[in-house]
Amino acid sequence: MGAQVIYFQSVYRREGPQRGFVFDVDYKVVYDVAVAQPNRPIYLSDVQEPAYVHAWWYATVEGRDTKEFIHLDEGVHAPAGSIVMASERDCMNCNVIKRSGDYIVYREF
């Protein structure tokens, strides 16, 4: 089992950057921008797909506490001033910080 973990991590780190849109590479772009913001928690909103698991994955890989992220229920908005990562191309009542593919990071008004 340990050998499989080491193998997976080495291949993931070597091949990961070339994985393309099929493997949601654009999510990492907005994730990096979101975690660079000082606001916590970061809210996760899923519109097109359940993308919130990517935030928990990257947080785990980076040794972050997954409690820095709150997954919003469908139709629920984050509090004003919050940072939100979402699986959508645009948002209403927000200040867009970064778009990448089908993902967006913004500050809620």
Backbone as XML, in Angstrom:
<?xml version="1.0"?>
<chain id="A" units="angstrom">
  <residue number="1" name="MET">
    <atom name="N" x="0.830" y="-1.192" z="0.000"/>
    <atom name="CA" x="0.000" y="0.000" z="0.000"/>
    <atom name="C" x="0.871" y="1.251" z="0.000"/>
  </residue>
  <residue number="2" name="GLY">
    <atom name="N" x="1.891" y="1.302" z="0.806"/>
    <atom name="CA" x="2.787" y="2.455" z="0.868"/>
    <atom name="C" x="3.456" y="2.731" z="-0.462"/>
  </residue>
  <residue number="3" name="ALA">
    <atom name="N" x="3.842" y="1.664" z="-1.162"/>
    <atom name="CA" x="4.484" y="1.819" z="-2.468"/>
    <atom name="C" x="3.513" y="2.447" z="-3.468"/>
  </residue>
  <residue number="4" name="GLN">
    <atom name="N" x="2.237" y="2.060" z="-3.396"/>
    <atom name="CA" x="1.225" y="2.622" z="-4.300"/>
    <atom name="C" x="1.037" y="4.119" z="-4.030"/>
  </residue>
  <residue number="5" name="VAL">
    <atom name="N" x="1.052" y="4.526" z="-2.784"/>
    <atom name="CA" x="0.911" y="5.937" z="-2.431"/>
    <atom name="C" x="2.089" y="6.735" z="-2.995"/>
  </residue>
  <residue number="6" name="ILE">
    <atom name="N" x="3.280" y="6.225" z="-2.811"/>
    <atom name="CA" x="4.475" y="6.905" z="-3.320"/>
    <atom name="C" x="4.441" y="6.980" z="-4.845"/>
  </residue>
  <residue number="7" name="TYR">
    <atom name="N" x="4.055" y="5.877" z="-5.483"/>
    <atom name="CA" x="3.966" y="5.856" z="-6.947"/>
    <atom name="C" x="2.953" y="6.896" z="-7.432"/>
  </residue>
  <residue number="8" name="PHE">
    <atom name="N" x="1.759" y="6.901" z="-6.828"/>
    <atom name="CA" x="0.718" y="7.846" z="-7.241"/>
    <atom name="C" x="1.207" y="9.289" z="-7.105"/>
  </residue>
  <residue number="9" name="GLN">
    <atom name="N" x="1.773" y="9.625" z="-5.964"/>
    <atom name="CA" x="2.230" y="10.993" z="-5.731"/>
    <atom name="C" x="3.325" y="11.401" z="-6.722"/>
  </residue>
  <residue number="10" name="SER">
    <atom name="N" x="4.241" y="10.506" z="-7.018"/>
    <atom name="CA" x="5.320" y="10.861" z="-7.951"/>
    <atom name="C" x="4.766" y="11.073" z="-9.365"/>
  </residue>
  <residue number="11" name="VAL">
    <atom name="N" x="3.861" y="10.213" z="-9.796"/>
    <atom name="CA" x="3.263" y="10.370" z="-11.121"/>
    <atom name="C" x="2.380" y="11.623" z="-11.152"/>
  </residue>
  <residue number="12" name="TYR">
    <atom name="N" x="1.600" y="11.839" z="-10.099"/>
    <atom name="CA" x="0.720" y="13.011" z="-10.030"/>
    <atom name="C" x="1.535" y="14.304" z="-10.144"/>
  </residue>
  <residue number="13" name="ARG">
    <atom name="N" x="2.620" y="14.396" z="-9.412"/>
    <atom name="CA" x="3.442" y="15.612" z="-9.437"/>
    <atom name="C" x="4.142" y="15.797" z="-10.783"/>
  </residue>
  <residue number="14" name="ARG">
    <atom name="N" x="4.523" y="14.712" z="-11.421"/>
    <atom name="CA" x="5.202" y="14.783" z="-12.714"/>
    <atom name="C" x="4.214" y="15.067" z="-13.851"/>
  </residue>
  <residue number="15" name="GLU">
    <atom name="N" x="3.094" y="14.363" z="-13.872"/>
    <atom name="CA" x="2.151" y="14.438" z="-14.981"/>
    <atom name="C" x="1.018" y="15.433" z="-14.765"/>
  </residue>
  <residue number="16" name="GLY">
    <atom name="N" x="0.750" y="15.793" z="-13.531"/>
    <atom name="CA" x="-0.382" y="16.644" z="-13.189"/>
    <atom name="C" x="-0.522" y="17.915" z="-13.996"/>
  </residue>
  <residue number="17" name="PRO">
    <atom name="N" x="0.543" y="18.676" z="-14.162"/>
    <atom name="CA" x="0.403" y="19.935" z="-14.903"/>
    <atom name="C" x="-0.040" y="19.772" z="-16.359"/>
  </residue>
  <residue number="18" name="GLN">
    <atom name="N" x="0.096" y="18.599" z="-16.924"/>
    <atom name="CA" x="-0.317" y="18.376" z="-18.313"/>
    <atom name="C" x="-1.703" y="17.732" z="-18.423"/>
  </residue>
  <residue number="19" name="ARG">
    <atom name="N" x="-2.449" y="17.655" z="-17.353"/>
    <atom name="CA" x="-3.696" y="16.887" z="-17.373"/>
    <atom name="C" x="-4.859" y="17.580" z="-18.067"/>
  </residue>
  <residue number="20" name="GLY">
    <atom name="N" x="-4.781" y="18.882" z="-18.299"/>
    <atom name="CA" x="-5.780" y="19.581" z="-19.094"/>
    <atom name="C" x="-7.130" y="19.760" z="-18.432"/>
  </residue>
  <residue number="21" name="PHE">
    <atom name="N" x="-8.049" y="20.312" z="-19.218"/>
    <atom name="CA" x="-9.370" y="20.657" z="-18.700"/>
    <atom name="C" x="-10.180" y="19.447" z="-18.254"/>
  </residue>
  <residue number="22" name="VAL">
    <atom name="N" x="-9.908" y="18.303" z="-18.802"/>
    <atom name="CA" x="-10.668" y="17.103" z="-18.448"/>
    <atom name="C" x="-10.542" y="16.805" z="-16.954"/>
  </residue>
  <residue number="23" name="PHE">
    <atom name="N" x="-9.423" y="17.149" z="-16.383"/>
    <atom name="CA" x="-9.193" y="16.887" z="-14.975"/>
    <atom name="C" x="-9.262" y="18.163" z="-14.136"/>
  </residue>
  <residue number="24" name="ASP">
    <atom name="N" x="-10.020" y="19.142" z="-14.613"/>
    <atom name="CA" x="-10.296" y="20.360" z="-13.863"/>
    <atom name="C" x="-9.057" y="21.132" z="-13.440"/>
  </residue>
  <residue number="25" name="VAL">
    <atom name="N" x="-8.073" y="21.206" z="-14.330"/>
    <atom name="CA" x="-6.852" y="21.958" z="-14.038"/>
    <atom name="C" x="-7.170" y="23.426" z="-13.750"/>
  </residue>
  <residue number="26" name="ASP">
    <atom name="N" x="-8.241" y="23.963" z="-14.352"/>
    <atom name="CA" x="-8.611" y="25.358" z="-14.115"/>
    <atom name="C" x="-9.026" y="25.613" z="-12.667"/>
  </residue>
  <residue number="27" name="TYR">
    <atom name="N" x="-9.475" y="24.588" z="-11.977"/>
    <atom name="CA" x="-9.871" y="24.778" z="-10.579"/>
    <atom name="C" x="-8.672" y="25.190" z="-9.732"/>
  </residue>
  <residue number="28" name="LYS">
    <atom name="N" x="-7.525" y="24.605" z="-9.984"/>
    <atom name="CA" x="-6.321" y="24.922" z="-9.204"/>
    <atom name="C" x="-5.947" y="26.392" z="-9.360"/>
  </residue>
  <residue number="29" name="VAL">
    <atom name="N" x="-6.208" y="26.959" z="-10.526"/>
    <atom name="CA" x="-5.913" y="28.374" z="-10.769"/>
    <atom name="C" x="-6.732" y="29.255" z="-9.817"/>
  </residue>
  <residue number="30" name="VAL">
    <atom name="N" x="-8.050" y="29.013" z="-9.744"/>
    <atom name="CA" x="-8.878" y="29.832" z="-8.850"/>
    <atom name="C" x="-8.622" y="29.484" z="-7.387"/>
  </residue>
  <residue number="31" name="TYR">
    <atom name="N" x="-8.313" y="28.234" z="-7.105"/>
    <atom name="CA" x="-7.985" y="27.823" z="-5.739"/>
    <atom name="C" x="-6.772" y="28.613" z="-5.228"/>
  </residue>
  <residue number="32" name="ASP">
    <atom name="N" x="-5.718" y="28.674" z="-6.029"/>
    <atom name="CA" x="-4.510" y="29.391" z="-5.615"/>
    <atom name="C" x="-4.793" y="30.864" z="-5.347"/>
  </residue>
  <residue number="33" name="VAL">
    <atom name="N" x="-5.631" y="31.473" z="-6.171"/>
    <atom name="CA" x="-5.993" y="32.879" z="-5.969"/>
    <atom name="C" x="-6.823" y="33.028" z="-4.692"/>
  </residue>
  <residue number="34" name="ALA">
    <atom name="N" x="-7.760" y="32.127" z="-4.481"/>
    <atom name="CA" x="-8.626" y="32.209" z="-3.298"/>
    <atom name="C" x="-7.838" y="32.056" z="-2.003"/>
  </residue>
  <residue number="35" name="VAL">
    <atom name="N" x="-6.949" y="31.071" z="-1.937"/>
    <atom name="CA" x="-6.211" y="30.855" z="-0.684"/>
    <atom name="C" x="-5.172" y="31.938" z="-0.437"/>
  </residue>
  <residue number="36" name="ALA">
    <atom name="N" x="-4.838" y="32.722" z="-1.467"/>
    <atom name="CA" x="-3.919" y="33.847" z="-1.279"/>
    <atom name="C" x="-4.624" y="35.034" z="-0.614"/>
  </residue>
  <residue number="37" name="GLN">
    <atom name="N" x="-5.955" y="35.026" z="-0.610"/>
    <atom name="CA" x="-6.726" y="36.082" z="0.044"/>
    <atom name="C" x="-6.685" y="35.867" z="1.558"/>
  </residue>
  <residue number="38" name="PRO">
    <atom name="N" x="-6.751" y="36.945" z="2.336"/>
    <atom name="CA" x="-6.690" y="36.790" z="3.796"/>
    <atom name="C" x="-8.001" y="36.303" z="4.423"/>
  </residue>
  <residue number="39" name="ASN">
    <atom name="N" x="-9.112" y="36.421" z="3.691"/>
    <atom name="CA" x="-10.420" y="36.065" z="4.251"/>
    <atom name="C" x="-10.561" y="34.568" z="4.484"/>
  </residue>
  <residue number="40" name="ARG">
    <atom name="N" x="-11.096" y="34.215" z="5.626"/>
    <atom name="CA" x="-11.466" y="32.835" z="5.937"/>
    <atom name="C" x="-12.790" y="32.873" z="6.672"/>
  </residue>
  <residue number="41" name="PRO">
    <atom name="N" x="-13.646" y="31.943" z="6.491"/>
    <atom name="CA" x="-13.493" y="30.801" z="5.589"/>
    <atom name="C" x="-13.691" y="31.221" z="4.129"/>
  </residue>
  <residue number="42" name="ILE">
    <atom name="N" x="-13.324" y="30.324" z="3.241"/>
    <atom name="CA" x="-13.589" y="30.480" z="1.815"/>
    <atom name="C" x="-14.822" y="29.632" z="1.530"/>
  </residue>
  <residue number="43" name="TYR">
    <atom name="N" x="-15.796" y="30.232" z="0.877"/>
    <atom name="CA" x="-17.044" y="29.533" z="0.590"/>
    <atom name="C" x="-16.970" y="28.849" z="-0.769"/>
  </residue>
  <residue number="44" name="LEU">
    <atom name="N" x="-17.559" y="27.669" z="-0.853"/>
    <atom name="CA" x="-17.550" y="26.856" z="-2.072"/>
    <atom name="C" x="-18.975" y="26.725" z="-2.573"/>
  </residue>
  <residue number="45" name="SER">
    <atom name="N" x="-19.202" y="27.177" z="-3.801"/>
    <atom name="CA" x="-20.534" y="27.145" z="-4.395"/>
    <atom name="C" x="-20.497" y="26.291" z="-5.654"/>
  </residue>
  <residue number="46" name="ASP">
    <atom name="N" x="-21.397" y="25.337" z="-5.742"/>
    <atom name="CA" x="-21.462" y="24.447" z="-6.901"/>
    <atom name="C" x="-22.703" y="24.775" z="-7.714"/>
  </residue>
  <residue number="47" name="VAL">
    <atom name="N" x="-22.489" y="25.170" z="-8.950"/>
    <atom name="CA" x="-23.597" y="25.481" z="-9.840"/>
    <atom name="C" x="-23.673" y="24.439" z="-10.947"/>
  </residue>
  <residue number="48" name="GLN">
    <atom name="N" x="-22.553" y="24.196" z="-11.617"/>
    <atom name="CA" x="-22.546" y="23.270" z="-12.746"/>
    <atom name="C" x="-22.164" y="21.849" z="-12.355"/>
  </residue>
  <residue number="49" name="GLU">
    <atom name="N" x="-21.424" y="21.687" z="-11.291"/>
    <atom name="CA" x="-20.925" y="20.365" z="-10.894"/>
    <atom name="C" x="-20.476" y="20.424" z="-9.433"/>
  </residue>
  <residue number="50" name="PRO">
    <atom name="N" x="-20.322" y="19.288" z="-8.787"/>
    <atom name="CA" x="-19.852" y="19.290" z="-7.387"/>
    <atom name="C" x="-18.335" y="19.488" z="-7.301"/>
  </residue>
  <residue number="51" name="ALA">
    <atom name="N" x="-17.894" y="20.711" z="-7.553"/>
    <atom name="CA" x="-16.463" y="21.007" z="-7.613"/>
    <atom name="C" x="-15.828" y="21.218" z="-6.241"/>
  </residue>
  <residue number="52" name="TYR">
    <atom name="N" x="-16.627" y="21.342" z="-5.197"/>
    <atom name="CA" x="-16.090" y="21.625" z="-3.866"/>
    <atom name="C" x="-15.060" y="20.591" z="-3.416"/>
  </residue>
  <residue number="53" name="VAL">
    <atom name="N" x="-15.171" y="19.374" z="-3.883"/>
    <atom name="CA" x="-14.230" y="18.334" z="-3.466"/>
    <atom name="C" x="-12.806" y="18.648" z="-3.905"/>
  </residue>
  <residue number="54" name="HIS">
    <atom name="N" x="-12.671" y="19.428" z="-4.978"/>
    <atom name="CA" x="-11.331" y="19.832" z="-5.414"/>
    <atom name="C" x="-10.655" y="20.702" z="-4.353"/>
  </residue>
  <residue number="55" name="ALA">
    <atom name="N" x="-11.417" y="21.603" z="-3.760"/>
    <atom name="CA" x="-10.846" y="22.466" z="-2.706"/>
    <atom name="C" x="-10.369" y="21.615" z="-1.547"/>
  </residue>
  <residue number="56" name="TRP">
    <atom name="N" x="-11.154" y="20.638" z="-1.139"/>
    <atom name="CA" x="-10.756" y="19.770" z="-0.024"/>
    <atom name="C" x="-9.537" y="18.929" z="-0.411"/>
  </residue>
  <residue number="57" name="TRP">
    <atom name="N" x="-9.474" y="18.498" z="-1.667"/>
    <atom name="CA" x="-8.329" y="17.711" z="-2.140"/>
    <atom name="C" x="-7.057" y="18.544" z="-2.067"/>
  </residue>
  <residue number="58" name="TYR">
    <atom name="N" x="-7.084" y="19.733" z="-2.690"/>
    <atom name="CA" x="-5.881" y="20.570" z="-2.699"/>
    <atom name="C" x="-5.493" y="20.996" z="-1.288"/>
  </residue>
  <residue number="59" name="ALA">
    <atom name="N" x="-6.471" y="21.286" z="-0.451"/>
    <atom name="CA" x="-6.169" y="21.655" z="0.939"/>
    <atom name="C" x="-5.465" y="20.500" z="1.643"/>
  </residue>
  <residue number="60" name="THR">
    <atom name="N" x="-5.948" y="19.296" z="1.448"/>
    <atom name="CA" x="-5.342" y="18.123" z="2.075"/>
    <atom name="C" x="-3.919" y="17.905" z="1.574"/>
  </residue>
  <residue number="61" name="VAL">
    <atom name="N" x="-3.726" y="18.006" z="0.261"/>
    <atom name="CA" x="-2.395" y="17.833" z="-0.323"/>
    <atom name="C" x="-1.423" y="18.874" z="0.232"/>
  </residue>
  <residue number="62" name="GLU">
    <atom name="N" x="-1.918" y="20.105" z="0.439"/>
    <atom name="CA" x="-1.072" y="21.195" z="0.932"/>
    <atom name="C" x="-0.942" y="21.242" z="2.447"/>
  </residue>
  <residue number="63" name="GLY">
    <atom name="N" x="-1.642" y="20.363" z="3.138"/>
    <atom name="CA" x="-1.576" y="20.353" z="4.594"/>
    <atom name="C" x="-2.425" y="21.438" z="5.246"/>
  </residue>
  <residue number="64" name="ARG">
    <atom name="N" x="-3.385" y="21.989" z="4.515"/>
    <atom name="CA" x="-4.300" y="22.993" z="5.072"/>
    <atom name="C" x="-5.431" y="22.305" z="5.818"/>
  </residue>
  <residue number="65" name="ASP">
    <atom name="N" x="-6.024" y="23.029" z="6.717"/>
    <atom name="CA" x="-7.204" y="22.534" z="7.425"/>
    <atom name="C" x="-8.409" y="22.698" z="6.502"/>
  </residue>
  <residue number="66" name="THR">
    <atom name="N" x="-9.130" y="21.640" z="6.223"/>
    <atom name="CA" x="-10.294" y="21.731" z="5.340"/>
    <atom name="C" x="-11.404" y="22.573" z="5.962"/>
  </residue>
  <residue number="67" name="LYS">
    <atom name="N" x="-11.299" y="22.888" z="7.232"/>
    <atom name="CA" x="-12.290" y="23.759" z="7.882"/>
    <atom name="C" x="-12.148" y="25.207" z="7.417"/>
  </residue>
  <residue number="68" name="GLU">
    <atom name="N" x="-11.097" y="25.516" z="6.636"/>
    <atom name="CA" x="-10.964" y="26.847" z="6.035"/>
    <atom name="C" x="-12.009" y="27.042" z="4.939"/>
  </residue>
  <residue number="69" name="PHE">
    <atom name="N" x="-12.698" y="25.969" z="4.543"/>
    <atom name="CA" x="-13.652" y="25.998" z="3.445"/>
    <atom name="C" x="-15.034" y="25.576" z="3.935"/>
  </residue>
  <residue number="70" name="ILE">
    <atom name="N" x="-16.052" y="26.284" z="3.451"/>
    <atom name="CA" x="-17.438" y="25.932" z="3.776"/>
    <atom name="C" x="-18.187" y="25.707" z="2.469"/>
  </residue>
  <residue number="71" name="HIS">
    <atom name="N" x="-18.733" y="24.517" z="2.337"/>
    <atom name="CA" x="-19.523" y="24.190" z="1.146"/>
    <atom name="C" x="-20.942" y="24.709" z="1.348"/>
  </residue>
  <residue number="72" name="LEU">
    <atom name="N" x="-21.386" y="25.570" z="0.440"/>
    <atom name="CA" x="-22.722" y="26.158" z="0.526"/>
    <atom name="C" x="-23.769" y="25.207" z="-0.057"/>
  </residue>
  <residue number="73" name="ASP">
    <atom name="N" x="-24.907" y="25.132" z="0.596"/>
    <atom name="CA" x="-26.029" y="24.375" z="0.044"/>
    <atom name="C" x="-26.559" y="25.111" z="-1.187"/>
  </residue>
  <residue number="74" name="GLU">
    <atom name="N" x="-27.200" y="24.371" z="-2.055"/>
    <atom name="CA" x="-27.750" y="24.948" z="-3.280"/>
    <atom name="C" x="-28.682" y="26.112" z="-2.949"/>
  </residue>
  <residue number="75" name="GLY">
    <atom name="N" x="-28.477" y="27.235" z="-3.640"/>
    <atom name="CA" x="-29.315" y="28.416" z="-3.455"/>
    <atom name="C" x="-28.916" y="29.318" z="-2.303"/>
  </residue>
  <residue number="76" name="VAL">
    <atom name="N" x="-27.949" y="28.912" z="-1.493"/>
    <atom name="CA" x="-27.499" y="29.714" z="-0.358"/>
    <atom name="C" x="-26.334" y="30.592" z="-0.800"/>
  </residue>
  <residue number="77" name="HIS">
    <atom name="N" x="-26.353" y="31.858" z="-0.385"/>
    <atom name="CA" x="-25.282" y="32.792" z="-0.735"/>
    <atom name="C" x="-24.351" y="32.984" z="0.453"/>
  </residue>
  <residue number="78" name="ALA">
    <atom name="N" x="-23.105" y="33.252" z="0.158"/>
    <atom name="CA" x="-22.109" y="33.526" z="1.194"/>
    <atom name="C" x="-22.386" y="34.912" z="1.792"/>
  </residue>
  <residue number="79" name="PRO">
    <atom name="N" x="-21.918" y="35.146" z="3.008"/>
    <atom name="CA" x="-22.087" y="36.468" z="3.627"/>
    <atom name="C" x="-21.356" y="37.556" z="2.830"/>
  </residue>
  <residue number="80" name="ALA">
    <atom name="N" x="-21.846" y="38.774" z="2.929"/>
    <atom name="CA" x="-21.218" y="39.908" z="2.246"/>
    <atom name="C" x="-19.746" y="40.015" z="2.649"/>
  </residue>
  <residue number="81" name="GLY">
    <atom name="N" x="-18.899" y="40.286" z="1.670"/>
    <atom name="CA" x="-17.467" y="40.424" z="1.911"/>
    <atom name="C" x="-16.687" y="39.128" z="1.848"/>
  </residue>
  <residue number="82" name="SER">
    <atom name="N" x="-17.382" y="38.009" z="1.723"/>
    <atom name="CA" x="-16.734" y="36.693" z="1.700"/>
    <atom name="C" x="-16.083" y="36.400" z="0.357"/>
  </residue>
  <residue number="83" name="ILE">
    <atom name="N" x="-15.077" y="35.533" z="0.395"/>
    <atom name="CA" x="-14.457" y="35.001" z="-0.816"/>
    <atom name="C" x="-15.190" y="33.709" z="-1.164"/>
  </residue>
  <residue number="84" name="VAL">
    <atom name="N" x="-15.538" y="33.567" z="-2.450"/>
    <atom name="CA" x="-16.293" y="32.409" z="-2.920"/>
    <atom name="C" x="-15.586" y="31.816" z="-4.136"/>
  </residue>
  <residue number="85" name="MET">
    <atom name="N" x="-15.455" y="30.498" z="-4.148"/>
    <atom name="CA" x="-15.021" y="29.769" z="-5.337"/>
    <atom name="C" x="-16.241" y="29.024" z="-5.848"/>
  </residue>
  <residue number="86" name="ALA">
    <atom name="N" x="-16.479" y="29.120" z="-7.163"/>
    <atom name="CA" x="-17.698" y="28.520" z="-7.701"/>
    <atom name="C" x="-17.462" y="27.881" z="-9.053"/>
  </residue>
  <residue number="87" name="SER">
    <atom name="N" x="-18.317" y="26.912" z="-9.357"/>
    <atom name="CA" x="-18.283" y="26.254" z="-10.671"/>
    <atom name="C" x="-19.298" y="26.945" z="-11.581"/>
  </residue>
  <residue number="88" name="GLU">
    <atom name="N" x="-18.997" y="28.199" z="-11.887"/>
    <atom name="CA" x="-19.834" y="28.990" z="-12.778"/>
    <atom name="C" x="-18.941" y="29.997" z="-13.496"/>
  </residue>
  <residue number="89" name="ARG">
    <atom name="N" x="-19.445" y="30.580" z="-14.556"/>
    <atom name="CA" x="-18.638" y="31.514" z="-15.334"/>
    <atom name="C" x="-18.849" y="32.961" z="-14.919"/>
  </residue>
  <residue number="90" name="ASP">
    <atom name="N" x="-19.908" y="33.250" z="-14.192"/>
    <atom name="CA" x="-20.199" y="34.618" z="-13.796"/>
    <atom name="C" x="-20.995" y="34.599" z="-12.497"/>
  </residue>
  <residue number="91" name="CYS">
    <atom name="N" x="-21.128" y="35.761" z="-11.890"/>
    <atom name="CA" x="-21.881" y="35.863" z="-10.646"/>
    <atom name="C" x="-22.592" y="37.203" z="-10.610"/>
  </residue>
  <residue number="92" name="MET">
    <atom name="N" x="-23.620" y="37.297" z="-9.771"/>
    <atom name="CA" x="-24.352" y="38.548" z="-9.582"/>
    <atom name="C" x="-23.981" y="39.105" z="-8.214"/>
  </residue>
  <residue number="93" name="ASN">
    <atom name="N" x="-23.964" y="40.422" z="-8.104"/>
    <atom name="CA" x="-23.653" y="41.080" z="-6.828"/>
    <atom name="C" x="-22.303" y="40.637" z="-6.283"/>
  </residue>
  <residue number="94" name="CYS">
    <atom name="N" x="-21.309" y="40.689" z="-7.142"/>
    <atom name="CA" x="-19.987" y="40.250" z="-6.713"/>
    <atom name="C" x="-18.897" y="41.035" z="-7.418"/>
  </residue>
  <residue number="95" name="ASN">
    <atom name="N" x="-17.705" y="40.919" z="-6.905"/>
    <atom name="CA" x="-16.510" y="41.481" z="-7.532"/>
    <atom name="C" x="-15.645" y="40.301" z="-7.970"/>
  </residue>
  <residue number="96" name="VAL">
    <atom name="N" x="-15.566" y="40.062" z="-9.267"/>
    <atom name="CA" x="-14.803" y="38.935" z="-9.794"/>
    <atom name="C" x="-13.314" y="39.178" z="-9.557"/>
  </residue>
  <residue number="97" name="ILE">
    <atom name="N" x="-12.658" y="38.200" z="-8.967"/>
    <atom name="CA" x="-11.219" y="38.272" z="-8.728"/>
    <atom name="C" x="-10.471" y="37.524" z="-9.825"/>
  </residue>
  <residue number="98" name="LYS">
    <atom name="N" x="-10.976" y="36.342" z="-10.193"/>
    <atom name="CA" x="-10.299" y="35.523" z="-11.212"/>
    <atom name="C" x="-11.290" y="34.551" z="-11.837"/>
  </residue>
  <residue number="99" name="ARG">
    <atom name="N" x="-11.173" y="34.393" z="-13.159"/>
    <atom name="CA" x="-11.905" y="33.359" z="-13.902"/>
    <atom name="C" x="-10.888" y="32.421" z="-14.511"/>
  </residue>
  <residue number="100" name="SER">
    <atom name="N" x="-11.225" y="31.142" z="-14.532"/>
    <atom name="CA" x="-10.380" y="30.162" z="-15.203"/>
    <atom name="C" x="-11.266" y="29.012" z="-15.654"/>
  </residue>
  <residue number="101" name="GLY">
    <atom name="N" x="-11.434" y="28.874" z="-16.961"/>
    <atom name="CA" x="-12.305" y="27.820" z="-17.477"/>
    <atom name="C" x="-13.712" y="27.982" z="-16.956"/>
  </residue>
  <residue number="102" name="ASP">
    <atom name="N" x="-14.254" y="26.921" z="-16.376"/>
    <atom name="CA" x="-15.616" y="26.939" z="-15.834"/>
    <atom name="C" x="-15.667" y="27.363" z="-14.372"/>
  </residue>
  <residue number="103" name="TYR">
    <atom name="N" x="-14.600" y="27.926" z="-13.848"/>
    <atom name="CA" x="-14.523" y="28.260" z="-12.421"/>
    <atom name="C" x="-14.262" y="29.743" z="-12.224"/>
  </residue>
  <residue number="104" name="ILE">
    <atom name="N" x="-14.658" y="30.213" z="-11.069"/>
    <atom name="CA" x="-14.533" y="31.626" z="-10.755"/>
    <atom name="C" x="-14.260" y="31.794" z="-9.259"/>
  </residue>
  <residue number="105" name="VAL">
    <atom name="N" x="-13.508" y="32.818" z="-8.921"/>
    <atom name="CA" x="-13.340" y="33.203" z="-7.518"/>
    <atom name="C" x="-13.739" y="34.673" z="-7.443"/>
  </residue>
  <residue number="106" name="TYR">
    <atom name="N" x="-14.564" y="34.997" z="-6.444"/>
    <atom name="CA" x="-15.066" y="36.364" z="-6.327"/>
    <atom name="C" x="-15.315" y="36.732" z="-4.864"/>
  </residue>
  <residue number="107" name="ARG">
    <atom name="N" x="-15.503" y="38.056" z="-4.662"/>
    <atom name="CA" x="-15.892" y="38.571" z="-3.348"/>
    <atom name="C" x="-17.377" y="38.900" z="-3.434"/>
  </residue>
  <residue number="108" name="GLU">
    <atom name="N" x="-18.138" y="38.336" z="-2.517"/>
    <atom name="CA" x="-19.586" y="38.562" z="-2.458"/>
    <atom name="C" x="-19.864" y="39.973" z="-1.955"/>
  </residue>
  <residue number="109" name="PHE">
    <atom name="N" x="-20.814" y="40.682" z="-2.603"/>
    <atom name="CA" x="-21.228" y="42.015" z="-2.120"/>
    <atom name="C" x="-22.227" y="41.858" z="-1.013"/>
  </residue>
</chain>
